[in-house]
Amino acid sequence: MDPLTKGSCRSQMAQTLLWKAKSSLSFGIQPLQTWPTEDPEVESQVNLSVSEDLGCRRGDFSRKHYGSVELLISSDADGAIQRAGRFRVENGSSDENATALPGTWRRTDVHLENPEYHTRWYFKYFLGQVHQNYIGNDSEKSPFFLSVTLSDQNNQRVPQYRAILWRKTGTQKICLPYSPTKTLSVKSILSAMNLDKFEKGPREIFHPEIQKDLLVLEEQEGSVNFKFGVLFAKDGQLTDDEMLSNEIGSDAFQKFLNLLGDKITLKGWTGYRGGLDTKNDTTGIHSVYTVYQGHEIMFHVSTMLPYSKENKQQVERKRHIGNDIVTIVFQEGEEPSPAFKPSMIRSHFTHIFALVRYDQQNDNYRNKRGLDSVLGTMSPLPDDLPSVPVFDKTLPVKQMHVLETLDLLILRADKGKDARLFVFRLSAVHKAIEGKQAVRSKCDCRDNKLEKTKGCHLYAINTHHSRELRIVVAIRNKLLLITRKHKPGGVASIPLLSPLLESPVEEFQYIREICLSDSPAVMTLVDGPTEESDNLICVAYRHQFDVVNESTGEAFRLHHVEANRVNFVAAIDVYEDGEAGLLLCYNYSCIYKKVCPFNGGSFLVQPSASDFQFCWNQAPYAIVCAFPYLLAFTTDSMEIRLVVNGNLVHTAVVPQLQLVASRVSST
């Protein structure tokens, strides 16, 4: 691990602590892709899913992967237990040598989340800039404000609209693409925010005082400035009295403070003081201060606060650090000390403890981010990479899955009544490419057509195909369920047949037909928890997501979309602690719903404590799940969020972004 520079360490440390201070309790792939072409016969969307480990890619996750959940016990002076609760421990690294069972996940690295996109939009993008503010009343006669500005996206010279909708229930923030030929109306912006009904047209406010009011409103919504505690702990110290009694710190501790911020003199200090005395030096002479993305941060450093030889509890130090929501504990010593427990620090306010240890051998502070490995593999193909045609234009591909472990290539080709589902032996396709054989035409693929799939407009496969591969094919409002039994021994046991018999069509069998009330726009297969017939199909149509029992064909409402216009994007299956769940993505919204098991063939949809919802900053046209991240692709950016809670990690600006295919390694 490379040593962290002062600037980069400050940035990452501040970013992590800001997020944790704001949220003290934080609890695959079917991308859409449009291939531009001059051929009018090949203008529709193509769905690509390329992976040899679909189950791991979609993710069998647990919130415990973001830190172990342990019991916290507090006791009074007599040793009696006062209260017991749970706390999470994030170790910041994974055990590289630990082995994991197939389909399971080891504890992952700490994932730094980006709070800048959740707070102070008006302060950063609107205040002092050319923008417009509107006021109106919704259908329930509740007032709302709308602020709109045209700006560059992350200073990347990509123009876009930013909009903030202020309501009594909170604010909603979205980005909308800019078009020089199309005027964006206030009504269309409100419609994108699912506000379609209001008493009368919003009117623009021209008085400049509205900016002050909105700025105050934004500051009241979330914290602007922060105070964090920094506690120096010598090797072997196990109580807060011992840690707070350290009169001075070590050289390594001082070096760490230099990374956090600047040493400032408190007397006469005019910036954010974090509750420290800036007139009479009653809280110390110096402190550590920094500014991160417009947020002022004052650190309450234990060795800089007043020290008393008579007071073993160091009340003057404790009254500041004990009232901080976040405390950084710098642990001295080469070897790890006994496991730190939050119960070591007696405080009713501290929710987050960040443990830091200096690595003297390498002269650095280790900070590992799992996001780098994801972004590092996302690069465009080289311009000089030769393309190898496999099918000619008589077989326009609309949707495709490559399953290397099953030696299968599945695709949906053509449109309307001529559309079909085709299956190929992947090894045979590779062999034809290596042998530079002629490009296949629609006529050449007659033996690869699956029966009964004529006229299909959509299909989906299951992602956890340990028992068998399942395919559901949609033909208007009719669903066909098709399976292929898993070959024992994997690909090696599947003999390559002669060229005339190389098609795997005979390995697939038609199971049943299910009729829906409408044609689905999105489909996802959800595996049941047992060997019984408890599998589900999630379908999206009209204004709703439904789950369908594969065995009975009975449909149950999962989620109703309250919007006039709905653009369904995806329904991504994830598994939390072995229980199925779905991320329902449409318009700007993404909602997590836990899928309850069947009981006697019935299905009861009810709110769950694990359900959560978030909004994308910009409406995506495709979403890829690369556990533990969700990658939303828009016209000019890629928005990366965490699967477990939807929190934003990073936004990468890529003008004219076009998703071609996705593949996530299982390693």
C-alpha positions in Angstrom: 0.0 0.0 0.0 1.4 3.3 -1.0 1.9 6.0 1.8 -0.9 8.5 1.8 0.0 12.1 1.1 -1.3 14.8 3.4 -3.9 16.1 0.9 -5.3 12.7 -0.1 -5.5 11.4 3.4 -7.3 14.6 4.5 -9.7 14.2 1.7 -10.5 10.5 2.3 -10.6 10.9 6.1 -12.9 14.0 5.9 -15.1 12.3 3.3 -15.6 9.2 5.5 -16.2 11.1 8.7 -18.6 13.6 7.1 -20.7 10.7 5.9 -20.7 8.9 9.2 -21.5 12.1 11.1 -24.5 12.7 8.9 -25.7 9.0 9.1 -24.5 7.5 12.3 -26.5 4.3 11.4 -26.0 3.0 7.9 -27.3 0.0 7.6 -26.8 -9.9 -11.6 -26.7 -7.8 -14.6 -29.2 -6.9 -17.3 -28.0 -3.7 -18.8 -29.9 -2.0 -21.6 -27.8 -0.9 -24.5 -28.6 0.9 -27.8 -26.3 0.2 -30.7 -26.4 3.0 -33.3 -26.5 1.7 -36.8 -27.3 2.8 -40.2 -29.4 -0.2 -40.8 -33.1 0.6 -39.9 -33.6 -3.1 -39.2 -31.2 -3.0 -36.2 -32.3 0.1 -34.4 -33.9 -1.4 -31.2 -32.3 -2.0 -27.9 -30.0 -4.8 -27.0 -29.7 -6.4 -23.6 -26.3 -7.9 -22.9 -25.2 -9.9 -19.9 -21.7 -11.3 -20.0 -20.5 -13.3 -17.0 -19.4 -16.7 -16.0 -20.7 -16.2 -12.4 -24.1 -14.6 -12.6 -25.0 -15.6 -9.0 -22.0 -13.8 -7.4 -22.4 -10.8 -9.7 -25.9 -10.1 -8.7 -24.9 -10.6 -5.1 -25.8 -12.7 -2.1 -25.2 -10.0 0.4 -25.6 -9.3 4.1 -25.4 -6.0 5.9 -23.0 -7.8 8.1 -20.5 -7.7 5.2 -20.2 -4.0 6.1 -18.8 -4.9 9.5 -19.5 -7.6 12.2 -22.5 -7.0 14.4 -21.6 -7.4 18.1 -23.2 -7.0 21.5 -22.5 -3.9 23.5 -23.0 -4.1 27.2 -22.8 -1.1 29.5 -22.6 -1.4 33.3 -22.8 1.0 36.2 -20.3 1.4 39.0 -21.6 -1.7 40.8 -21.2 -3.9 37.8 -25.0 -4.2 37.0 -25.9 -4.2 33.3 -27.7 -1.0 32.4 -28.4 -1.5 28.8 -27.4 -3.8 25.9 -27.4 -3.1 22.2 -25.6 -3.9 19.0 -22.7 -2.1 17.3 -20.9 -2.7 14.0 -17.2 -3.1 13.5 -15.7 -2.2 10.1 -12.1 -3.5 10.0 -11.2 -1.6 6.8 -9.6 -4.6 5.2 -10.3 -8.2 4.1 -8.4 -11.3 4.9 -6.7 -12.1 1.7 -5.8 -15.6 2.8 -9.2 -16.6 4.1 -11.1 -19.1 2.0 -14.8 -18.6 1.3 -17.5 -21.1 0.3 -18.8 -20.8 -3.2 -21.6 -18.3 -3.4 -20.6 -16.6 -0.2 -18.9 -13.3 0.5 -16.1 -12.4 2.8 -16.2 -9.2 4.8 -15.5 -6.4 2.4 -13.5 -3.2 2.7 -14.9 0.0 4.1 -16.6 1.8 1.3 -16.2 5.6 1.4 -19.4 7.3 0.5 -19.7 10.8 -1.0 -21.9 13.2 1.0 -21.3 16.1 -1.3 -24.0 15.1 -3.7 -26.5 14.8 -0.9 -26.0 18.2 0.8 -25.8 21.9 0.0 -26.7 21.8 -3.6 -28.2 25.2 -3.4 -25.1 26.6 -1.7 -22.7 25.2 -4.3 -24.6 25.3 -7.6 -27.3 28.0 -7.2 -26.2 30.7 -4.8 -24.6 33.5 -6.7 -25.3 31.8 -10.0 -28.0 32.5 -12.6 -31.0 30.4 -11.6 -34.7 30.5 -11.3 -37.0 29.9 -8.2 -40.7 29.1 -8.4 -43.4 28.7 -5.8 -46.7 26.7 -6.0 -49.1 24.6 -4.1 -49.6 20.8 -4.7 -52.9 19.0 -4.9 -53.1 18.9 -1.1 -52.6 22.7 -1.0 -49.1 22.3 0.6 -46.6 24.9 -0.7 -43.5 23.9 -2.6 -40.5 25.7 -4.1 -38.6 24.7 -7.2 -35.1 25.9 -8.0 -33.6 25.4 -11.4 -30.1 26.2 -12.8 -28.1 25.3 -15.9 -24.5 24.4 -15.1 -21.6 22.2 -16.1 -21.6 18.7 -14.7 -18.8 18.5 -12.2 -16.9 21.2 -14.2 -16.5 18.8 -17.1 -18.1 21.1 -19.7 -21.2 18.9 -20.0 -24.2 21.2 -19.6 -27.1 19.9 -17.6 -30.0 21.2 -15.5 -30.0 20.8 -11.8 -33.3 21.1 -10.0 -34.2 21.1 -6.3 -37.8 20.6 -5.2 -38.4 21.9 -1.6 -41.4 20.4 0.2 -42.5 20.0 3.8 -41.5 16.4 3.6 -37.9 17.3 2.5 -36.0 18.0 -0.6 -35.6 16.1 -3.9 -32.7 16.8 -6.2 -32.3 15.6 -9.8 -30.2 16.3 -12.9 -31.8 16.6 -16.3 -29.9 16.5 -19.6 -29.6 19.7 -21.6 -30.7 19.9 -25.2 -30.1 23.1 -27.2 -33.1 22.3 -29.4 -35.6 21.4 -26.7 -36.9 23.8 -24.1 -37.3 22.4 -20.6 -40.6 23.5 -19.0 -41.3 23.9 -15.3 -44.1 21.3 -15.7 -41.8 18.7 -17.3 -39.3 19.2 -14.4 -42.0 18.7 -11.8 -43.3 15.7 -13.7 -39.8 14.2 -13.6 -40.0 14.6 -9.8 -43.4 12.8 -9.7 -45.3 16.0 -9.0 -47.9 16.1 -11.7 -50.9 17.6 -9.8 -50.9 21.1 -8.4 -53.5 23.8 -7.8 -52.2 26.2 -10.5 -49.1 26.9 -12.5 -46.1 27.7 -10.3 -45.1 31.4 -10.5 -41.5 32.7 -10.6 -40.1 34.6 -7.6 -37.9 37.5 -8.6 -37.1 39.0 -5.2 -33.4 38.3 -4.3 -34.3 37.7 -0.6 -35.6 34.2 -1.6 -32.0 33.1 -1.9 -31.3 33.8 1.8 -34.4 31.9 2.8 -33.6 28.9 0.7 -30.0 28.9 2.0 -31.3 28.9 5.6 -33.7 26.1 4.7 -30.9 24.0 3.3 -28.7 24.6 6.3 -31.5 23.6 8.6 -32.0 20.4 6.6 -28.5 19.1 7.2 -25.4 19.9 9.2 -23.0 22.3 7.5 -20.1 22.3 10.0 -18.8 19.4 12.1 -16.8 18.7 15.3 -14.9 15.4 15.7 -13.1 14.0 18.7 -9.5 12.8 18.4 -8.3 10.5 21.3 -4.7 9.4 21.8 -4.5 5.9 23.3 -1.2 4.3 24.4 -0.5 0.7 23.9 -2.6 -1.4 26.4 -4.9 1.3 27.6 -8.5 0.0 27.9 -10.5 2.8 29.5 -11.4 6.3 28.5 -9.9 7.6 31.8 -6.5 6.1 30.8 -6.7 7.5 27.3 -7.8 11.0 28.3 -5.0 11.1 30.9 -2.3 11.1 28.3 -0.8 14.6 28.7 1.0 14.6 25.4 1.0 12.5 22.3 3.8 10.7 20.4 5.6 11.8 17.2 3.4 9.4 15.2 0.3 11.0 16.7 1.5 14.5 15.8 2.2 13.4 12.3 -1.4 12.0 12.1 -2.8 15.4 13.3 -0.8 17.1 10.5 -2.7 14.9 8.1 -6.1 15.8 9.6 -5.8 19.6 9.3 -4.0 22.7 10.3 -2.9 23.6 13.8 -4.6 26.9 14.7 -4.5 29.3 17.6 -7.9 29.4 19.4 -7.6 32.9 20.8 -9.0 35.3 18.3 -10.1 32.5 16.0 -13.0 33.8 13.8 -13.9 30.6 11.9 -16.1 27.7 13.1 -15.0 26.9 16.7 -16.9 23.7 17.5 -17.7 24.8 21.0 -14.1 25.8 21.9 -13.3 29.0 23.7 -11.7 31.5 21.3 -11.4 34.4 23.9 -9.8 33.2 27.2 -8.0 30.0 26.4 -10.1 28.0 28.8 -10.4 25.0 26.4 -6.7 25.0 25.3 -4.4 27.2 23.3 -4.4 25.3 20.0 -6.6 23.0 18.0 -6.8 21.3 14.6 -9.1 22.7 11.9 -9.7 22.0 8.2 -12.3 22.7 5.5 -13.6 20.0 3.2 -15.9 20.7 0.3 -17.3 23.8 2.0 -17.7 22.1 5.4 -15.7 23.5 8.3 -14.4 20.8 10.6 -13.0 21.4 14.1 -11.2 18.5 15.8 -11.3 18.2 19.6 -7.9 16.7 20.2 -7.5 15.1 23.6 -3.8 16.2 24.1 -4.7 19.8 23.2 -7.6 20.2 25.6 -6.9 21.2 29.3 -5.1 18.6 31.4 -5.5 18.2 35.1 -3.2 16.1 37.4 -5.8 16.1 40.1 -8.8 15.0 38.0 -8.3 11.4 36.9 -11.4 11.5 34.8 -10.3 14.6 32.9 -13.7 16.1 32.9 -12.7 19.1 30.8 -11.5 16.8 28.0 -14.4 14.4 28.3 -17.1 17.1 28.1 -15.9 17.9 24.5 -14.9 14.5 23.1 -17.7 12.7 25.0 -20.3 14.9 23.2 -18.9 14.3 19.7 -20.8 11.9 17.5 -17.6 10.8 15.8 -14.4 10.1 17.7 -11.1 9.0 16.1 -9.0 6.8 18.4 -5.3 6.8 17.5 -3.8 3.6 18.9 -0.1 3.7 19.7 2.1 0.6 19.5 3.4 -1.9 16.9 1.1 -4.8 17.7 -2.7 -4.7 17.8 -4.0 -4.1 21.3 -6.9 -6.0 22.8 -10.0 -5.6 20.7 -11.5 -2.1 21.1 -15.0 -2.0 22.4 -17.3 1.1 22.3 -18.1 0.3 25.9 -14.5 1.5 26.8 -15.7 5.0 26.1 -18.5 6.2 28.4 -20.6 8.5 26.3 -24.3 8.8 25.4 -23.5 10.7 22.2 -20.7 9.1 20.4 -22.0 6.7 17.7 -18.9 6.3 15.5 -15.3 5.3 16.5 -12.6 5.4 13.8 -9.6 3.4 14.9 -6.2 4.4 13.4 -2.8 2.8 13.8 0.5 4.0 12.4 2.5 1.5 10.3 6.0 2.4 11.3 7.6 -0.2 9.0 6.1 1.2 5.9 5.8 4.8 7.2 2.1 5.1 6.2 -1.5 4.9 7.2 -3.3 2.2 5.3 -6.5 3.2 3.6 -8.1 0.8 1.2 -11.0 1.5 -1.1 -12.7 -1.3 -2.9 -14.1 1.1 -5.5 -10.7 1.5 -7.2 -10.8 -2.1 -8.4 -14.2 -1.6 -10.0 -13.4 1.7 -11.7 -9.9 0.5 -12.7 -11.5 -2.1 -15.0 -13.9 0.3 -16.7 -12.2 1.5 -19.7 -13.1 1.7 -23.4 -11.9 -0.8 -25.8 -8.8 0.1 -27.8 -9.6 1.7 -31.1 -7.3 -0.7 -32.9 -9.0 -3.8 -31.5 -10.3 -5.8 -34.5 -13.9 -6.7 -34.5 -14.9 -10.2 -35.4 -18.4 -10.6 -37.0 -20.3 -13.6 -35.8 -23.8 -13.0 -37.3 -24.7 -11.0 -40.4 -27.5 -8.3 -40.6 -30.1 -10.9 -41.4 -30.0 -11.9 -37.7 -30.3 -8.6 -35.8 -29.6 -9.3 -32.2 -31.7 -7.5 -29.6 -30.8 -9.3 -26.4 -27.9 -11.6 -25.4 -26.5 -13.7 -22.5 -23.1 -15.4 -22.6 -22.8 -18.2 -20.0 -19.3 -19.5 -20.2 -19.6 -22.1 -17.4 -22.6 -23.6 -19.2 -21.0 -23.4 -22.6 -24.0 -21.5 -23.9 -24.8 -18.4 -25.9 -28.4 -17.3 -25.7 -29.8 -14.5 -27.8 -33.1 -12.9 -28.9 -33.1 -11.8 -32.5 -35.3 -10.0 -34.9 -38.5 -8.2 -33.9 -42.3 -8.5 -34.2 -43.7 -11.8 -35.4 -40.2 -12.8 -36.8 -38.5 -12.6 -33.4 -37.1 -15.8 -32.0 -34.9 -17.1 -29.1 -31.7 -18.9 -30.3 -29.3 -21.0 -28.3 -25.7 -21.9 -29.4 -22.9 -24.0 -28.1 -20.4 -21.3 -27.1 -17.4 -23.6 -27.8 -18.8 -24.1 -31.3 -19.0 -20.4 -31.8 -15.4 -20.0 -30.6 -14.3 -22.7 -32.9 -15.9 -21.1 -35.9 -14.3 -17.8 -35.1 -10.8 -19.3 -34.7 -11.3 -21.2 -37.9 -12.4 -18.0 -39.7 -15.5 -19.6 -40.9 -18.2 -17.7 -42.7 -20.4 -15.3 -40.8 -23.7 -17.0 -39.8 -26.9 -15.8 -41.4 -30.5 -16.2 -40.1 -30.8 -19.2 -42.5 -27.7 -20.9 -40.9 -29.2 -20.7 -37.5 -32.4 -22.6 -38.2 -31.4 -25.5 -36.0 -30.7 -23.1 -33.1 -34.2 -21.8 -32.7 -36.1 -22.7 -29.6 -39.6 -23.9 -30.4 -42.7 -21.9 -29.2 -40.7 -18.6 -28.9 -41.8 -17.0 -32.1 -42.8 -13.4 -31.6 -41.0 -13.0 -28.3 -40.2 -9.4 -27.3 -38.3 -10.1 -24.0 -36.6 -12.9 -22.1 -34.8 -13.4 -18.7 -32.7 -16.1 -17.2 -32.2 -17.0 -13.5 -28.9 -15.9 -12.0 -28.4 -18.7 -9.5 -28.5 -21.7 -11.8 -26.9 -24.3 -9.5 -29.8 -26.7 -10.0 -30.9 -25.8 -13.5 -31.0 -23.0 -16.0 -34.4 -21.4 -16.3 -35.6 -19.1 -19.0 -38.8 -17.1 -19.2 -39.8 -15.8 -22.6 -42.4 -13.0 -23.0 -44.7 -13.1 -26.1 -47.0 -10.1 -25.7 -48.8 -11.0 -22.4 -47.9 -14.7 -22.5 -44.9 -16.1 -20.5 -43.2 -19.3 -21.5 -41.1 -21.1 -18.9 -38.2 -23.1 -20.4 -35.5 -25.1 -18.5 -32.3 -26.8 -19.2 -31.1 -29.3 -16.7 -27.6 -28.6 -15.3 -25.1 -31.1 -16.7 -23.3 -33.0 -14.0 -19.6 -32.3 -14.1 -20.0 -28.9 -15.9 -18.8 -28.0 -19.3 -16.2 -30.8 -19.5 -18.9 -33.4 -19.5 -20.7 -31.9 -22.5 -19.3 -33.6 -25.6 -18.9 -31.4 -28.7 -21.2 -32.9 -31.3 -20.7 -33.0 -35.0 -21.3 -29.8 -36.9 -24.8 -30.9 -37.9 -25.7 -31.7 -34.3 -23.8 -28.9 -32.5 -27.0 -27.1 -31.5 -28.0 -27.5 -27.8 -31.7 -27.0 -28.6 -32.6 -30.6 -27.5 -31.3 -29.9 -24.0 -34.1 -27.4 -23.4 -37.6 -28.4 -22.5 -40.8 -26.4 -22.4 -42.5 -26.4 -18.9 -45.6 -24.3 -18.8 -47.3 -21.2 -20.1 -48.5 -18.3 -17.9 -50.8 -15.5 -19.0 -50.5 -12.0 -17.6 -52.8 -9.0 -17.7 -50.4 -7.0 -19.9 -47.1 -7.2 -21.8 -44.1 -6.9 -19.4 -41.5 -4.2 -20.0 -39.1 -5.7 -17.5 -38.7 -9.3 -16.2 -36.4 -11.0 -13.6 -36.4 -14.5 -12.3 -36.1 -15.0 -8.6 -34.9 -18.3 -7.2 -36.8 -19.7 -4.2 -35.0 -20.8 -1.0 -35.8 -24.5 -1.3 -35.7 -27.3 -3.8 -39.5 -27.1 -4.1 -41.4 -25.1 -6.7 -41.2 -21.8 -5.0 -39.5 -19.8 -7.7 -40.9 -16.3 -8.7 -41.0 -14.1 -11.8 -40.9 -10.4 -11.2 -42.6 -8.5 -14.1 -43.2 -4.7 -14.6 -46.0 -3.4 -16.7 -48.5 -0.5 -16.6 -47.7 1.3 -13.3 -46.7 -1.7 -11.2 -44.3 -4.4 -10.3 -45.8 -7.9 -9.7 -44.4 -11.2 -8.6 -45.7 -14.3 -10.3 -45.6 -17.8 -8.8 -44.0 -20.0 -11.5 -45.9 -23.1 -10.4 -49.4 -21.6 -10.2 -49.2 -18.5 -12.4 -50.8 -16.5 -9.6 -49.7 -12.8 -9.6 -49.3 -10.6 -6.5 -48.7 -6.9 -6.4 -45.2 -6.0 -5.2 -45.1 -2.2 -5.8 -47.4 0.4 -7.4 -45.7 3.4 -9.1 -47.3 6.7 -8.2 -46.4 8.6 -11.4 -48.2 9.6 -14.6 -45.4 8.3 -16.8 -43.3 5.3 -15.9 -40.0 4.3 -17.6 -39.1 0.9 -16.2 -35.4 0.4 -16.1 -34.6 -2.9 -14.3 -35.6 -5.3 -11.5 -32.3 -6.6 -10.0 -32.4 -9.7 -7.8 -30.2 -9.7 -4.7 -30.1 -12.1 -1.8 -29.8 -10.8 1.8 -28.8 -13.5 4.3 -30.3 -16.1 2.0 -33.6 -14.4 1.5 -34.5 -13.1 -1.9 -34.9 -9.4 -2.5 -35.5 -7.1 -5.5 -34.2 -3.7 -6.4 -37.0 -2.1 -8.4 -35.7 0.7 -10.7 -37.8 3.1 -12.6 -37.6 6.8 -13.6 -35.3 8.4 -11.0 -36.3 5.9 -8.2 -34.8 2.7 -6.9 -36.7 0.7 -4.2 -35.5 -2.4 -2.3 -38.2 -4.9 -1.5 -37.6 -8.1 0.4 -39.5 -11.0 -1.2 -41.3 -13.0 1.4 -41.4 -16.8 0.9 -44.6 -18.6 -0.2 -46.9 -20.1 2.3 -49.1 -22.8 0.9 -48.9 -21.3 -2.6 -49.9 -17.8 -1.4 -47.8 -14.7 -1.3 -48.3 -11.8 1.1 -46.7 -8.5 0.3 -46.1 -6.4 3.5 -43.6 -3.6 4.4 -40.3 -4.8 5.8 -37.9 -3.0 8.1 -35.2 -3.8 5.6 -36.9 -1.9 2.7 -35.3 1.3 1.6 -35.6 3.8 -1.3 -33.3 6.3 -2.9 -33.3 8.5 -6.0 -30.7 8.7 -8.7 -29.3 12.2 -9.4 -29.9 11.6 -13.1 -32.4 9.2 -14.7 -30.5 6.0 -15.8 -31.1 4.1 -19.0 -29.3 1.0 -17.7 -28.2 -0.3 -14.3 -25.5 -2.9 -13.7 -25.1 -4.7 -10.4 -21.3 -5.2 -9.6 -21.5 -6.2 -6.0 -21.3 -4.3 -3.7 -22.0 -1.5 -6.2 -24.9 -0.4 -8.4 -23.7 1.3 -11.6 -26.3 3.6 -13.2 -25.6 4.6 -16.8 -27.0 7.9 -18.0 -26.3 9.9 -21.2 -23.3 11.7 -19.8 -22.4 10.0 -16.5 -22.0 6.9 -14.5 -23.5 7.0 -11.0 -22.1 4.5 -8.5 -24.0 3.6 -5.3 -23.9 0.9 -2.7 -26.3 -2.1 -3.0 -27.0 -2.3 0.7 -28.4 1.2 1.2 -28.2 3.2 -2.1 -25.7 5.7 -0.7 -23.7 7.5 -3.3 -20.1 6.6 -3.7 -19.0 8.4 -6.9 -20.2 10.1 -10.0 -18.0 9.7 -13.1 -18.7 12.2 -15.9 -18.3 10.5 -19.3 -19.8 12.6 -22.2 -21.9 10.6 -24.6 -21.6 7.5 -22.4 -22.8 4.3 -24.2 -22.9 1.0 -22.4 -22.0 -1.8 -24.7 -21.6 -4.8 -22.4 -20.7 -5.6 -18.8 -18.7 -8.3 -17.2 -17.7 -8.7 -13.5 -15.1 -11.2 -12.6 -15.9 -13.6 -9.7 -12.4 -13.1 -8.3 
